[in-house]
Amino acid sequence: MLTNDDGIDAPGMQVLEEVAAQIAHEVWVVAPEHDQSGQSHAISLHHALRISERGDRRFGVTGTPGDCAAIGLCHIMKDNPPQLVLSGVNRGLNLGMETVFSGTVGGAMTAMMLGCPALALSQAFKDRNNVPWDTARSLGAETIRKLLAVGWGKSAVLNINFPPIPAAEVGPMTLARQGEGAVAGMHVDSRIDPRGMTYHWLNFKRGDIQQGPESDYSAMRAGKIVVTPLRYDRTDDDAYAELAEHLPRFGQ
């Protein structure tokens, strides 16, 4: 089953459908009707969701990537659940801190939470108007096959990022840790609409942040296909140990 956060008509979905057709005997698409970037793991609890049939085994949902994962696994494919969920291919990288906000990662995480192995896939670019989709298209199926052959824990989603270079120049698939990322804050752009009312756009501020030798960003800059296992458990072990010196641990 495929989903994404850029929307069912996004070029990355077409790429993912082509990739999935090489590894699966049957492919289903359950994806947002419109762009849902930045929705993270959001689930719609306060408004109804509508489903539209967009072709054979293709469904658009008026909701988030998390909604799509839930609708697909718990409703559309309830009686014949998929063996794998692929979320993407996202237009732009999903590395470091940005994975917290990513709807691509959120869709995969929701599928994993519902018991289905899931991968999040993203294609980095240098020019927004010239995304190198052929890199993910050419290397996607082989990458997924290799990861399926190796296997991974049920509590993790594999976050895969393809570098912004031609497929022939891409280095080997490389395991990396989530780095600090490039998010250095938020910027609020305030404007006035034609009726004189104020409205606001949120944007990330990005900076050149030290990443560390095993980081996903460092691997991406080296031209590798970057694979990072992500999980829901966000307990910070360093902070936990420090607090344990002053607070009793539950169960002890």
MOLINWO-V716006 format. One record per pair of residues at least 24 apart in sequence whose ideal C-beta (glycine too) atoms are under 6 Angstrom apart, sorted by the first residue. I is the first residue (numbers start at 1). GAP is how many residues later the second one is. If there is no record, write none. Layout:
I;GAP, I;GAP
This chain:
1;27, 1;71, 1;81, 1;84, 2;27, 2;84, 3;27, 3;28, 3;62, 3;65, 3;66, 3;84, 3;104, 4;27, 4;83, 4;84, 5;31, 5;32, 5;60, 5;98, 5;99, 6;29, 6;85, 7;25, 7;27, 7;28, 8;52, 12;76, 12;77, 12;78, 12;79, 15;74, 15;118, 15;121, 15;122, 16;70, 16;72, 16;73, 18;119, 19;121, 19;122, 22;119, 23;118, 23;121, 28;29, 29;29, 30;29, 30;38, 30;41, 30;42, 30;46, 31;37, 32;29, 32;36, 33;27, 33;29, 36;28, 36;29, 36;67, 37;66, 38;63, 39;25, 39;64, 40;61, 40;66, 41;25, 41;65, 41;68, 42;24, 65;38, 65;41, 65;42, 66;40, 66;44, 69;38, 69;41, 69;42, 73;41, 73;43, 84;33, 85;26, 85;31, 85;33, 86;33, 87;33, 88;32, 88;33, 88;34, 89;32, 89;34, 89;47, 90;32, 91;40, 93;29, 93;31, 93;68, 94;28, 95;66, 95;86, 95;121, 95;122, 96;83, 96;84, 96;85, 96;121, 97;84, 97;86, 98;83, 108;49, 109;48, 112;45, 118;39, 119;39, 119;41, 120;39, 121;39, 122;39, 123;39, 124;39, 124;40, 125;39, 126;38, 132;32, 135;27, 135;32, 136;26, 138;29, 139;28, 143;30, 143;82, 155;76, 156;73, 156;75, 157;73, 158;69, 158;71, 159;69, 159;71, 160;67, 161;59, 161;65, 162;63, 163;57, 163;60, 165;58, 171;52, 171;53, 173;52, 173;54, 174;45, 174;50, 175;52, 176;38, 176;40, 176;43, 176;50, 176;52, 177;37, 177;38, 178;38, 178;50, 179;32, 179;33, 179;36, 179;37, 179;38, 180;29, 180;31, 182;24
